Amino acid sequence: MITLKEKTTIAAISELRNKSEEILRELKDHHVVLQKHHKPVAVLFNYKNYEAFEEMLEFAEDYVLGSIALARDKRSKKQDFVELDQW
């Protein structure tokens, strides 16, 4: 297992069997990149960071969808809309 300056720990998948407790301790301060045959295959990070990541993705998705809706609204004309009582 190797820890880099950027708060990243690199571990081989085989180390999960023998050093799982040590790897879990590393998750408090670092995310862990798991490698198989010296190629990255997965990333582990603590649950608090996972929740923040999911929240950020949800915000980004809402922002993108809002931007698309705003662009469509700017391109639309009055005749593109239907009154609710007519629908």
PDB file of N, CA, C and O in Angstrom:
ATOM      1  N   MET A   1       0.852  -1.172   0.000  1.00  0.00           N
ATOM      2  CA  MET A   1       0.000   0.000   0.000  1.00  0.00           C
ATOM      3  C   MET A   1       0.895   1.231   0.000  1.00  0.00           C
ATOM      4  O   MET A   1       1.875   1.295   0.741  1.00  0.00           O
ATOM      5  N   ILE A   2       0.552   2.207  -0.835  1.00  0.00           N
ATOM      6  CA  ILE A   2       1.334   3.427  -0.974  1.00  0.00           C
ATOM      7  C   ILE A   2       0.407   4.617  -0.745  1.00  0.00           C
ATOM      8  O   ILE A   2      -0.691   4.659  -1.300  1.00  0.00           O
ATOM      9  N   THR A   3       0.839   5.589   0.069  1.00  0.00           N
ATOM     10  CA  THR A   3       0.067   6.814   0.271  1.00  0.00           C
ATOM     11  C   THR A   3       0.793   7.965  -0.401  1.00  0.00           C
ATOM     12  O   THR A   3       1.979   8.189  -0.158  1.00  0.00           O
ATOM     13  N   LEU A   4       0.073   8.698  -1.249  1.00  0.00           N
ATOM     14  CA  LEU A   4       0.632   9.819  -1.982  1.00  0.00           C
ATOM     15  C   LEU A   4       0.303  11.124  -1.282  1.00  0.00           C
ATOM     16  O   LEU A   4      -0.543  11.147  -0.388  1.00  0.00           O
ATOM     17  N   LYS A   5       0.957  12.215  -1.674  1.00  0.00           N
ATOM     18  CA  LYS A   5       0.734  13.527  -1.071  1.00  0.00           C
ATOM     19  C   LYS A   5      -0.696  14.021  -1.254  1.00  0.00           C
ATOM     20  O   LYS A   5      -1.226  14.703  -0.377  1.00  0.00           O
ATOM     21  N   GLU A   6      -1.323  13.694  -2.367  1.00  0.00           N
ATOM     22  CA  GLU A   6      -2.657  14.216  -2.679  1.00  0.00           C
ATOM     23  C   GLU A   6      -3.757  13.526  -1.892  1.00  0.00           C
ATOM     24  O   GLU A   6      -4.916  13.532  -2.309  1.00  0.00           O
ATOM     25  N   LYS A   7      -3.407  12.936  -0.766  1.00  0.00           N
ATOM     26  CA  LYS A   7      -4.371  12.213   0.069  1.00  0.00           C
ATOM     27  C   LYS A   7      -5.010  11.066  -0.692  1.00  0.00           C
ATOM     28  O   LYS A   7      -6.221  10.852  -0.622  1.00  0.00           O
ATOM     29  N   THR A   8      -4.195  10.345  -1.407  1.00  0.00           N
ATOM     30  CA  THR A   8      -4.639   9.169  -2.131  1.00  0.00           C
ATOM     31  C   THR A   8      -3.777   7.995  -1.702  1.00  0.00           C
ATOM     32  O   THR A   8      -2.550   8.091  -1.660  1.00  0.00           O
ATOM     33  N   THR A   9      -4.424   6.903  -1.388  1.00  0.00           N
ATOM     34  CA  THR A   9      -3.715   5.676  -1.083  1.00  0.00           C
ATOM     35  C   THR A   9      -3.981   4.691  -2.207  1.00  0.00           C
ATOM     36  O   THR A   9      -5.116   4.524  -2.651  1.00  0.00           O
ATOM     37  N   ILE A  10      -2.931   4.050  -2.655  1.00  0.00           N
ATOM     38  CA  ILE A  10      -3.054   3.036  -3.700  1.00  0.00           C
ATOM     39  C   ILE A  10      -2.820   1.681  -3.061  1.00  0.00           C
ATOM     40  O   ILE A  10      -1.820   1.475  -2.373  1.00  0.00           O
ATOM     41  N   ALA A  11      -3.747   0.754  -3.290  1.00  0.00           N
ATOM     42  CA  ALA A  11      -3.625  -0.586  -2.719  1.00  0.00           C
ATOM     43  C   ALA A  11      -4.023  -1.613  -3.765  1.00  0.00           C
ATOM     44  O   ALA A  11      -4.899  -1.374  -4.596  1.00  0.00           O
ATOM     45  N   ALA A  12      -3.367  -2.749  -3.705  1.00  0.00           N
ATOM     46  CA  ALA A  12      -3.737  -3.851  -4.589  1.00  0.00           C
ATOM     47  C   ALA A  12      -4.991  -4.523  -4.037  1.00  0.00           C
ATOM     48  O   ALA A  12      -5.203  -4.562  -2.825  1.00  0.00           O
ATOM     49  N   ILE A  13      -5.805  -5.042  -4.923  1.00  0.00           N
ATOM     50  CA  ILE A  13      -7.017  -5.736  -4.488  1.00  0.00           C
ATOM     51  C   ILE A  13      -6.654  -6.879  -3.546  1.00  0.00           C
ATOM     52  O   ILE A  13      -7.388  -7.157  -2.598  1.00  0.00           O
ATOM     53  N   SER A  14      -5.541  -7.536  -3.798  1.00  0.00           N
ATOM     54  CA  SER A  14      -5.129  -8.647  -2.930  1.00  0.00           C
ATOM     55  C   SER A  14      -4.885  -8.183  -1.495  1.00  0.00           C
ATOM     56  O   SER A  14      -4.998  -8.981  -0.564  1.00  0.00           O
ATOM     57  N   GLU A  15      -4.549  -6.898  -1.302  1.00  0.00           N
ATOM     58  CA  GLU A  15      -4.326  -6.378   0.042  1.00  0.00           C
ATOM     59  C   GLU A  15      -5.624  -6.265   0.842  1.00  0.00           C
ATOM     60  O   GLU A  15      -5.587  -6.206   2.071  1.00  0.00           O
ATOM     61  N   LEU A  16      -6.760  -6.235   0.163  1.00  0.00           N
ATOM     62  CA  LEU A  16      -8.031  -6.156   0.884  1.00  0.00           C
ATOM     63  C   LEU A  16      -8.213  -7.342   1.830  1.00  0.00           C
ATOM     64  O   LEU A  16      -8.773  -7.194   2.916  1.00  0.00           O
ATOM     65  N   ARG A  17      -7.751  -8.489   1.426  1.00  0.00           N
ATOM     66  CA  ARG A  17      -7.886  -9.683   2.273  1.00  0.00           C
ATOM     67  C   ARG A  17      -7.042  -9.583   3.534  1.00  0.00           C
ATOM     68  O   ARG A  17      -7.508  -9.884   4.633  1.00  0.00           O
ATOM     69  N   ASN A  18      -5.802  -9.160   3.364  1.00  0.00           N
ATOM     70  CA  ASN A  18      -4.859  -9.182   4.472  1.00  0.00           C
ATOM     71  C   ASN A  18      -4.820  -7.887   5.280  1.00  0.00           C
ATOM     72  O   ASN A  18      -4.515  -7.911   6.472  1.00  0.00           O
ATOM     73  N   LYS A  19      -5.119  -6.784   4.655  1.00  0.00           N
ATOM     74  CA  LYS A  19      -4.971  -5.482   5.312  1.00  0.00           C
ATOM     75  C   LYS A  19      -6.264  -4.677   5.315  1.00  0.00           C
ATOM     76  O   LYS A  19      -6.216  -3.448   5.255  1.00  0.00           O
ATOM     77  N   SER A  20      -7.398  -5.325   5.381  1.00  0.00           N
ATOM     78  CA  SER A  20      -8.677  -4.605   5.278  1.00  0.00           C
ATOM     79  C   SER A  20      -8.849  -3.573   6.384  1.00  0.00           C
ATOM     80  O   SER A  20      -9.337  -2.472   6.127  1.00  0.00           O
ATOM     81  N   GLU A  21      -8.459  -3.908   7.607  1.00  0.00           N
ATOM     82  CA  GLU A  21      -8.592  -2.938   8.715  1.00  0.00           C
ATOM     83  C   GLU A  21      -7.713  -1.719   8.474  1.00  0.00           C
ATOM     84  O   GLU A  21      -8.136  -0.590   8.724  1.00  0.00           O
ATOM     85  N   GLU A  22      -6.509  -1.935   7.997  1.00  0.00           N
ATOM     86  CA  GLU A  22      -5.588  -0.830   7.711  1.00  0.00           C
ATOM     87  C   GLU A  22      -6.132   0.045   6.584  1.00  0.00           C
ATOM     88  O   GLU A  22      -6.050   1.271   6.649  1.00  0.00           O
ATOM     89  N   ILE A  23      -6.679  -0.580   5.566  1.00  0.00           N
ATOM     90  CA  ILE A  23      -7.262   0.168   4.445  1.00  0.00           C
ATOM     91  C   ILE A  23      -8.467   0.971   4.923  1.00  0.00           C
ATOM     92  O   ILE A  23      -8.640   2.120   4.516  1.00  0.00           O
ATOM     93  N   LEU A  24      -9.291   0.391   5.769  1.00  0.00           N
ATOM     94  CA  LEU A  24     -10.447   1.121   6.304  1.00  0.00           C
ATOM     95  C   LEU A  24     -10.002   2.308   7.149  1.00  0.00           C
ATOM     96  O   LEU A  24     -10.652   3.354   7.125  1.00  0.00           O
ATOM     97  N   ARG A  25      -8.911   2.171   7.895  1.00  0.00           N
ATOM     98  CA  ARG A  25      -8.378   3.302   8.667  1.00  0.00           C
ATOM     99  C   ARG A  25      -7.911   4.412   7.724  1.00  0.00           C
ATOM    100  O   ARG A  25      -8.092   5.593   8.018  1.00  0.00           O
ATOM    101  N   GLU A  26      -7.318   4.041   6.606  1.00  0.00           N
ATOM    102  CA  GLU A  26      -6.856   5.031   5.623  1.00  0.00           C
ATOM    103  C   GLU A  26      -8.014   5.861   5.079  1.00  0.00           C
ATOM    104  O   GLU A  26      -7.822   7.018   4.705  1.00  0.00           O
ATOM    105  N   LEU A  27      -9.209   5.286   5.031  1.00  0.00           N
ATOM    106  CA  LEU A  27     -10.369   5.992   4.480  1.00  0.00           C
ATOM    107  C   LEU A  27     -10.760   7.212   5.306  1.00  0.00           C
ATOM    108  O   LEU A  27     -11.483   8.082   4.818  1.00  0.00           O
ATOM    109  N   LYS A  28     -10.290   7.287   6.553  1.00  0.00           N
ATOM    110  CA  LYS A  28     -10.595   8.463   7.378  1.00  0.00           C
ATOM    111  C   LYS A  28      -9.947   9.715   6.790  1.00  0.00           C
ATOM    112  O   LYS A  28     -10.511  10.806   6.871  1.00  0.00           O
ATOM    113  N   ASP A  29      -8.761   9.557   6.199  1.00  0.00           N
ATOM    114  CA  ASP A  29      -8.005  10.708   5.705  1.00  0.00           C
ATOM    115  C   ASP A  29      -7.775  10.707   4.202  1.00  0.00           C
ATOM    116  O   ASP A  29      -7.466  11.752   3.629  1.00  0.00           O
ATOM    117  N   HIS A  30      -7.918   9.562   3.555  1.00  0.00           N
ATOM    118  CA  HIS A  30      -7.585   9.433   2.146  1.00  0.00           C
ATOM    119  C   HIS A  30      -8.664   8.641   1.422  1.00  0.00           C
ATOM    120  O   HIS A  30      -9.408   7.876   2.037  1.00  0.00           O
ATOM    121  N   HIS A  31      -8.738   8.829   0.129  1.00  0.00           N
ATOM    122  CA  HIS A  31      -9.492   7.855  -0.643  1.00  0.00           C
ATOM    123  C   HIS A  31      -8.496   6.799  -1.111  1.00  0.00           C
ATOM    124  O   HIS A  31      -7.301   7.071  -1.229  1.00  0.00           O
ATOM    125  N   VAL A  32      -8.988   5.615  -1.371  1.00  0.00           N
ATOM    126  CA  VAL A  32      -8.125   4.491  -1.713  1.00  0.00           C
ATOM    127  C   VAL A  32      -8.441   4.035  -3.129  1.00  0.00           C
ATOM    128  O   VAL A  32      -9.588   3.730  -3.457  1.00  0.00           O
ATOM    129  N   VAL A  33      -7.411   3.993  -3.959  1.00  0.00           N
ATOM    130  CA  VAL A  33      -7.541   3.486  -5.316  1.00  0.00           C
ATOM    131  C   VAL A  33      -7.098   2.029  -5.290  1.00  0.00           C
ATOM    132  O   VAL A  33      -5.966   1.720  -4.918  1.00  0.00           O
ATOM    133  N   LEU A  34      -7.993   1.144  -5.685  1.00  0.00           N
ATOM    134  CA  LEU A  34      -7.661  -0.283  -5.731  1.00  0.00           C
ATOM    135  C   LEU A  34      -7.155  -0.632  -7.122  1.00  0.00           C
ATOM    136  O   LEU A  34      -7.732  -0.229  -8.132  1.00  0.00           O
ATOM    137  N   GLN A  35      -6.076  -1.382  -7.151  1.00  0.00           N
ATOM    138  CA  GLN A  35      -5.481  -1.776  -8.422  1.00  0.00           C
ATOM    139  C   GLN A  35      -5.457  -3.291  -8.556  1.00  0.00           C
ATOM    140  O   GLN A  35      -5.327  -4.028  -7.579  1.00  0.00           O
ATOM    141  N   LYS A  36      -5.585  -3.716  -9.782  1.00  0.00           N
ATOM    142  CA  LYS A  36      -5.423  -5.127 -10.126  1.00  0.00           C
ATOM    143  C   LYS A  36      -4.432  -5.176 -11.279  1.00  0.00           C
ATOM    144  O   LYS A  36      -4.662  -4.568 -12.324  1.00  0.00           O
ATOM    145  N   HIS A  37      -3.350  -5.884 -11.097  1.00  0.00           N
ATOM    146  CA  HIS A  37      -2.275  -5.944 -12.096  1.00  0.00           C
ATOM    147  C   HIS A  37      -1.786  -4.537 -12.450  1.00  0.00           C
ATOM    148  O   HIS A  37      -1.549  -4.227 -13.618  1.00  0.00           O
ATOM    149  N   HIS A  38      -1.637  -3.692 -11.426  1.00  0.00           N
ATOM    150  CA  HIS A  38      -1.116  -2.323 -11.552  1.00  0.00           C
ATOM    151  C   HIS A  38      -2.017  -1.401 -12.376  1.00  0.00           C
ATOM    152  O   HIS A  38      -1.551  -0.390 -12.902  1.00  0.00           O
ATOM    153  N   LYS A  39      -3.292  -1.741 -12.490  1.00  0.00           N
ATOM    154  CA  LYS A  39      -4.250  -0.878 -13.188  1.00  0.00           C
ATOM    155  C   LYS A  39      -5.397  -0.558 -12.234  1.00  0.00           C
ATOM    156  O   LYS A  39      -5.909  -1.461 -11.572  1.00  0.00           O
ATOM    157  N   PRO A  40      -5.817   0.716 -12.147  1.00  0.00           N
ATOM    158  CA  PRO A  40      -6.905   1.070 -11.245  1.00  0.00           C
ATOM    159  C   PRO A  40      -8.220   0.414 -11.671  1.00  0.00           C
ATOM    160  O   PRO A  40      -8.580   0.414 -12.848  1.00  0.00           O
ATOM    161  N   VAL A  41      -8.930  -0.145 -10.684  1.00  0.00           N
ATOM    162  CA  VAL A  41     -10.207  -0.796 -10.971  1.00  0.00           C
ATOM    163  C   VAL A  41     -11.352  -0.266 -10.106  1.00  0.00           C
ATOM    164  O   VAL A  41     -12.520  -0.453 -10.446  1.00  0.00           O
ATOM    165  N   ALA A  42     -11.027   0.393  -8.993  1.00  0.00           N
ATOM    166  CA  ALA A  42     -12.084   0.896  -8.114  1.00  0.00           C
ATOM    167  C   ALA A  42     -11.516   1.967  -7.191  1.00  0.00           C
ATOM    168  O   ALA A  42     -10.305   2.062  -6.989  1.00  0.00           O
ATOM    169  N   VAL A  43     -12.423   2.770  -6.636  1.00  0.00           N
ATOM    170  CA  VAL A  43     -12.031   3.789  -5.664  1.00  0.00           C
ATOM    171  C   VAL A  43     -12.921   3.627  -4.443  1.00  0.00           C
ATOM    172  O   VAL A  43     -14.137   3.479  -4.562  1.00  0.00           O
ATOM    173  N   LEU A  44     -12.305   3.657  -3.274  1.00  0.00           N
ATOM    174  CA  LEU A  44     -13.038   3.618  -2.009  1.00  0.00           C
ATOM    175  C   LEU A  44     -12.893   4.982  -1.341  1.00  0.00           C
ATOM    176  O   LEU A  44     -11.805   5.558  -1.330  1.00  0.00           O
ATOM    177  N   PHE A  45     -13.988   5.497  -0.783  1.00  0.00           N
ATOM    178  CA  PHE A  45     -13.869   6.689   0.050  1.00  0.00           C
ATOM    179  C   PHE A  45     -14.895   6.607   1.153  1.00  0.00           C
ATOM    180  O   PHE A  45     -15.871   5.864   1.055  1.00  0.00           O
ATOM    181  N   ASN A  46     -14.666   7.391   2.229  1.00  0.00           N
ATOM    182  CA  ASN A  46     -15.528   7.247   3.399  1.00  0.00           C
ATOM    183  C   ASN A  46     -16.947   7.709   3.097  1.00  0.00           C
ATOM    184  O   ASN A  46     -17.190   8.441   2.138  1.00  0.00           O
ATOM    185  N   TYR A  47     -17.874   7.268   3.935  1.00  0.00           N
ATOM    186  CA  TYR A  47     -19.288   7.495   3.669  1.00  0.00           C
ATOM    187  C   TYR A  47     -19.650   8.978   3.676  1.00  0.00           C
ATOM    188  O   TYR A  47     -20.505   9.407   2.901  1.00  0.00           O
ATOM    189  N   LYS A  48     -19.014   9.759   4.537  1.00  0.00           N
ATOM    190  CA  LYS A  48     -19.284  11.201   4.585  1.00  0.00           C
ATOM    191  C   LYS A  48     -18.940  11.842   3.241  1.00  0.00           C
ATOM    192  O   LYS A  48     -19.701  12.664   2.730  1.00  0.00           O
ATOM    193  N   ASN A  49     -17.807  11.470   2.677  1.00  0.00           N
ATOM    194  CA  ASN A  49     -17.422  11.998   1.363  1.00  0.00           C
ATOM    195  C   ASN A  49     -18.338  11.471   0.267  1.00  0.00           C
ATOM    196  O   ASN A  49     -18.633  12.187  -0.690  1.00  0.00           O
ATOM    197  N   TYR A  50     -18.789  10.235   0.397  1.00  0.00           N
ATOM    198  CA  TYR A  50     -19.728   9.665  -0.570  1.00  0.00           C
ATOM    199  C   TYR A  50     -21.029  10.478  -0.586  1.00  0.00           C
ATOM    200  O   TYR A  50     -21.545  10.812  -1.653  1.00  0.00           O
ATOM    201  N   GLU A  51     -21.553  10.793   0.608  1.00  0.00           N
ATOM    202  CA  GLU A  51     -22.785  11.587   0.673  1.00  0.00           C
ATOM    203  C   GLU A  51     -22.589  12.960   0.038  1.00  0.00           C
ATOM    204  O   GLU A  51     -23.462  13.436  -0.687  1.00  0.00           O
ATOM    205  N   ALA A  52     -21.448  13.601   0.306  1.00  0.00           N
ATOM    206  CA  ALA A  52     -21.162  14.910  -0.286  1.00  0.00           C
ATOM    207  C   ALA A  52     -21.048  14.800  -1.805  1.00  0.00           C
ATOM    208  O   ALA A  52     -21.519  15.677  -2.529  1.00  0.00           O
ATOM    209  N   PHE A  53     -20.432  13.738  -2.280  1.00  0.00           N
ATOM    210  CA  PHE A  53     -20.293  13.500  -3.709  1.00  0.00           C
ATOM    211  C   PHE A  53     -21.657  13.319  -4.361  1.00  0.00           C
ATOM    212  O   PHE A  53     -21.921  13.897  -5.416  1.00  0.00           O
ATOM    213  N   GLU A  54     -22.525  12.526  -3.746  1.00  0.00           N
ATOM    214  CA  GLU A  54     -23.877  12.314  -4.283  1.00  0.00           C
ATOM    215  C   GLU A  54     -24.664  13.619  -4.302  1.00  0.00           C
ATOM    216  O   GLU A  54     -25.393  13.890  -5.256  1.00  0.00           O
ATOM    217  N   GLU A  55     -24.524  14.416  -3.268  1.00  0.00           N
ATOM    218  CA  GLU A  55     -25.214  15.710  -3.205  1.00  0.00           C
ATOM    219  C   GLU A  55     -24.721  16.638  -4.313  1.00  0.00           C
ATOM    220  O   GLU A  55     -25.512  17.342  -4.941  1.00  0.00           O
ATOM    221  N   MET A  56     -23.402  16.633  -4.548  1.00  0.00           N
ATOM    222  CA  MET A  56     -22.831  17.463  -5.608  1.00  0.00           C
ATOM    223  C   MET A  56     -23.337  17.006  -6.979  1.00  0.00           C
ATOM    224  O   MET A  56     -23.660  17.838  -7.827  1.00  0.00           O
ATOM    225  N   LEU A  57     -23.408  15.697  -7.199  1.00  0.00           N
ATOM    226  CA  LEU A  57     -23.918  15.187  -8.478  1.00  0.00           C
ATOM    227  C   LEU A  57     -25.378  15.568  -8.683  1.00  0.00           C
ATOM    228  O   LEU A  57     -25.777  15.933  -9.789  1.00  0.00           O
ATOM    229  N   GLU A  58     -26.176  15.484  -7.622  1.00  0.00           N
ATOM    230  CA  GLU A  58     -27.584  15.860  -7.722  1.00  0.00           C
ATOM    231  C   GLU A  58     -27.722  17.343  -8.056  1.00  0.00           C
ATOM    232  O   GLU A  58     -28.544  17.723  -8.890  1.00  0.00           O
ATOM    233  N   PHE A  59     -26.912  18.182  -7.399  1.00  0.00           N
ATOM    234  CA  PHE A  59     -26.937  19.613  -7.690  1.00  0.00           C
ATOM    235  C   PHE A  59     -26.552  19.871  -9.147  1.00  0.00           C
ATOM    236  O   PHE A  59     -27.203  20.659  -9.833  1.00  0.00           O
ATOM    237  N   ALA A  60     -25.492  19.206  -9.620  1.00  0.00           N
ATOM    238  CA  ALA A  60     -25.042  19.390 -11.000  1.00  0.00           C
ATOM    239  C   ALA A  60     -26.121  18.958 -11.982  1.00  0.00           C
ATOM    240  O   ALA A  60     -26.352  19.626 -12.990  1.00  0.00           O
ATOM    241  N   GLU A  61     -26.781  17.843 -11.691  1.00  0.00           N
ATOM    242  CA  GLU A  61     -27.857  17.371 -12.561  1.00  0.00           C
ATOM    243  C   GLU A  61     -28.999  18.381 -12.600  1.00  0.00           C
ATOM    244  O   GLU A  61     -29.518  18.688 -13.673  1.00  0.00           O
ATOM    245  N   ASP A  62     -29.394  18.901 -11.436  1.00  0.00           N
ATOM    246  CA  ASP A  62     -30.455  19.910 -11.391  1.00  0.00           C
ATOM    247  C   ASP A  62     -30.057  21.160 -12.168  1.00  0.00           C
ATOM    248  O   ASP A  62     -30.879  21.746 -12.872  1.00  0.00           O
ATOM    249  N   TYR A  63     -28.801  21.566 -12.041  1.00  0.00           N
ATOM    250  CA  TYR A  63     -28.322  22.754 -12.743  1.00  0.00           C
ATOM    251  C   TYR A  63     -28.377  22.550 -14.262  1.00  0.00           C
ATOM    252  O   TYR A  63     -28.832  23.428 -14.995  1.00  0.00           O
ATOM    253  N   VAL A  64     -27.916  21.403 -14.719  1.00  0.00           N
ATOM    254  CA  VAL A  64     -27.913  21.114 -16.154  1.00  0.00           C
ATOM    255  C   VAL A  64     -29.343  21.048 -16.686  1.00  0.00           C
ATOM    256  O   VAL A  64     -29.649  21.639 -17.722  1.00  0.00           O
ATOM    257  N   LEU A  65     -30.220  20.331 -15.980  1.00  0.00           N
ATOM    258  CA  LEU A  65     -31.612  20.239 -16.429  1.00  0.00           C
ATOM    259  C   LEU A  65     -32.290  21.604 -16.412  1.00  0.00           C
ATOM    260  O   LEU A  65     -33.079  21.914 -17.305  1.00  0.00           O
ATOM    261  N   GLY A  66     -31.993  22.423 -15.406  1.00  0.00           N
ATOM    262  CA  GLY A  66     -32.541  23.774 -15.349  1.00  0.00           C
ATOM    263  C   GLY A  66     -32.052  24.629 -16.506  1.00  0.00           C
ATOM    264  O   GLY A  66     -32.818  25.400 -17.083  1.00  0.00           O
ATOM    265  N   SER A  67     -30.778  24.491 -16.845  1.00  0.00           N
ATOM    266  CA  SER A  67     -30.219  25.246 -17.973  1.00  0.00           C
ATOM    267  C   SER A  67     -30.877  24.831 -19.289  1.00  0.00           C
ATOM    268  O   SER A  67     -31.173  25.675 -20.134  1.00  0.00           O
ATOM    269  N   ILE A  68     -31.101  23.536 -19.453  1.00  0.00           N
ATOM    270  CA  ILE A  68     -31.776  23.045 -20.663  1.00  0.00           C
ATOM    271  C   ILE A  68     -33.202  23.589 -20.733  1.00  0.00           C
ATOM    272  O   ILE A  68     -33.651  24.034 -21.790  1.00  0.00           O
ATOM    273  N   ALA A  69     -33.910  23.553 -19.606  1.00  0.00           N
ATOM    274  CA  ALA A  69     -35.286  24.063 -19.577  1.00  0.00           C
ATOM    275  C   ALA A  69     -35.319  25.560 -19.876  1.00  0.00           C
ATOM    276  O   ALA A  69     -36.194  26.024 -20.607  1.00  0.00           O
ATOM    277  N   LEU A  70     -34.381  26.315 -19.324  1.00  0.00           N
ATOM    278  CA  LEU A  70     -34.331  27.752 -19.571  1.00  0.00           C
ATOM    279  C   LEU A  70     -34.054  28.044 -21.043  1.00  0.00           C
ATOM    280  O   LEU A  70     -34.668  28.942 -21.618  1.00  0.00           O
ATOM    281  N   ALA A  71     -33.152  27.309 -21.649  1.00  0.00           N
ATOM    282  CA  ALA A  71     -32.848  27.497 -23.072  1.00  0.00           C
ATOM    283  C   ALA A  71     -34.068  27.178 -23.926  1.00  0.00           C
ATOM    284  O   ALA A  71     -34.364  27.895 -24.882  1.00  0.00           O
ATOM    285  N   ARG A  72     -34.777  26.103 -23.585  1.00  0.00           N
ATOM    286  CA  ARG A  72     -35.993  25.754 -24.340  1.00  0.00           C
ATOM    287  C   ARG A  72     -37.055  26.836 -24.180  1.00  0.00           C
ATOM    288  O   ARG A  72     -37.745  27.182 -25.138  1.00  0.00           O
ATOM    289  N   ASP A  73     -37.184  27.369 -22.961  1.00  0.00           N
ATOM    290  CA  ASP A  73     -38.180  28.408 -22.701  1.00  0.00           C
ATOM    291  C   ASP A  73     -37.868  29.657 -23.517  1.00  0.00           C
ATOM    292  O   ASP A  73     -38.779  30.305 -24.033  1.00  0.00           O
ATOM    293  N   LYS A  74     -36.591  29.996 -23.636  1.00  0.00           N
ATOM    294  CA  LYS A  74     -36.209  31.189 -24.407  1.00  0.00           C
ATOM    295  C   LYS A  74     -36.487  31.013 -25.897  1.00  0.00           C
ATOM    296  O   LYS A  74     -36.770  31.989 -26.593  1.00  0.00           O
ATOM    297  N   ARG A  75     -36.407  29.769 -26.396  1.00  0.00           N
ATOM    298  CA  ARG A  75     -36.654  29.513 -27.818  1.00  0.00           C
ATOM    299  C   ARG A  75     -38.142  29.345 -28.137  1.00  0.00           C
ATOM    300  O   ARG A  75     -38.527  29.418 -29.304  1.00  0.00           O
ATOM    301  N   SER A  76     -38.967  29.127 -27.146  1.00  0.00           N
ATOM    302  CA  SER A  76     -40.379  28.833 -27.408  1.00  0.00           C
ATOM    303  C   SER A  76     -41.179  30.106 -27.678  1.00  0.00           C
ATOM    304  O   SER A  76     -40.779  31.219 -27.336  1.00  0.00           O
ATOM    305  N   LYS A  77     -42.322  29.881 -28.305  1.00  0.00           N
ATOM    306  CA  LYS A  77     -43.231  30.983 -28.627  1.00  0.00           C
ATOM    307  C   LYS A  77     -44.529  30.756 -27.870  1.00  0.00           C
ATOM    308  O   LYS A  77     -44.769  29.666 -27.350  1.00  0.00           O
ATOM    309  N   LYS A  78     -45.354  31.767 -27.810  1.00  0.00           N
ATOM    310  CA  LYS A  78     -46.611  31.674 -27.076  1.00  0.00           C
ATOM    311  C   LYS A  78     -47.481  30.535 -27.601  1.00  0.00           C
ATOM    312  O   LYS A  78     -48.143  29.858 -26.814  1.00  0.00           O
ATOM    313  N   GLN A  79     -47.493  30.309 -28.915  1.00  0.00           N
ATOM    314  CA  GLN A  79     -48.319  29.249 -29.496  1.00  0.00           C
ATOM    315  C   GLN A  79     -47.791  27.845 -29.172  1.00  0.00           C
ATOM    316  O   GLN A  79     -48.477  26.855 -29.424  1.00  0.00           O
ATOM    317  N   ASP A  80     -46.594  27.756 -28.623  1.00  0.00           N
ATOM    318  CA  ASP A  80     -46.049  26.457 -28.222  1.00  0.00           C
ATOM    319  C   ASP A  80     -46.696  25.949 -26.934  1.00  0.00           C
ATOM    320  O   ASP A  80     -46.559  24.775 -26.591  1.00  0.00           O
ATOM    321  N   PHE A  81     -47.394  26.821 -26.227  1.00  0.00           N
ATOM    322  CA  PHE A  81     -47.980  26.462 -24.941  1.00  0.00           C
ATOM    323  C   PHE A  81     -49.479  26.245 -25.067  1.00  0.00           C
ATOM    324  O   PHE A  81     -50.132  26.818 -25.939  1.00  0.00           O
ATOM    325  N   VAL A  82     -50.009  25.420 -24.196  1.00  0.00           N
ATOM    326  CA  VAL A  82     -51.447  25.146 -24.134  1.00  0.00           C
ATOM    327  C   VAL A  82     -51.951  25.597 -22.766  1.00  0.00           C
ATOM    328  O   VAL A  82     -51.336  25.297 -21.743  1.00  0.00           O
ATOM    329  N   GLU A  83     -53.049  26.305 -22.753  1.00  0.00           N
ATOM    330  CA  GLU A  83     -53.658  26.698 -21.479  1.00  0.00           C
ATOM    331  C   GLU A  83     -54.165  25.464 -20.760  1.00  0.00           C
ATOM    332  O   GLU A  83     -54.686  24.546 -21.393  1.00  0.00           O
ATOM    333  N   LEU A  84     -54.020  25.433 -19.462  1.00  0.00           N
ATOM    334  CA  LEU A  84     -54.422  24.255 -18.675  1.00  0.00           C
ATOM    335  C   LEU A  84     -55.912  23.954 -18.829  1.00  0.00           C
ATOM    336  O   LEU A  84     -56.292  22.786 -18.920  1.00  0.00           O
ATOM    337  N   ASP A  85     -56.749  24.964 -18.859  1.00  0.00           N
ATOM    338  CA  ASP A  85     -58.188  24.716 -18.976  1.00  0.00           C
ATOM    339  C   ASP A  85     -58.584  24.214 -20.362  1.00  0.00           C
ATOM    340  O   ASP A  85     -59.686  23.688 -20.521  1.00  0.00           O
ATOM    341  N   GLN A  86     -57.730  24.358 -21.364  1.00  0.00           N
ATOM    342  CA  GLN A  86     -57.989  23.860 -22.712  1.00  0.00           C
ATOM    343  C   GLN A  86     -57.443  22.444 -22.908  1.00  0.00           C
ATOM    344  O   GLN A  86     -57.787  21.775 -23.882  1.00  0.00           O
ATOM    345  N   TRP A  87     -56.635  22.012 -22.028  1.00  0.00           N
ATOM    346  CA  TRP A  87     -55.962  20.720 -22.172  1.00  0.00           C
ATOM    347  C   TRP A  87     -56.788  19.666 -21.639  1.00  0.00           C
ATOM    348  O   TRP A  87     -56.395  18.500 -21.667  1.00  0.00           O
TER     349      TRP A  87
END
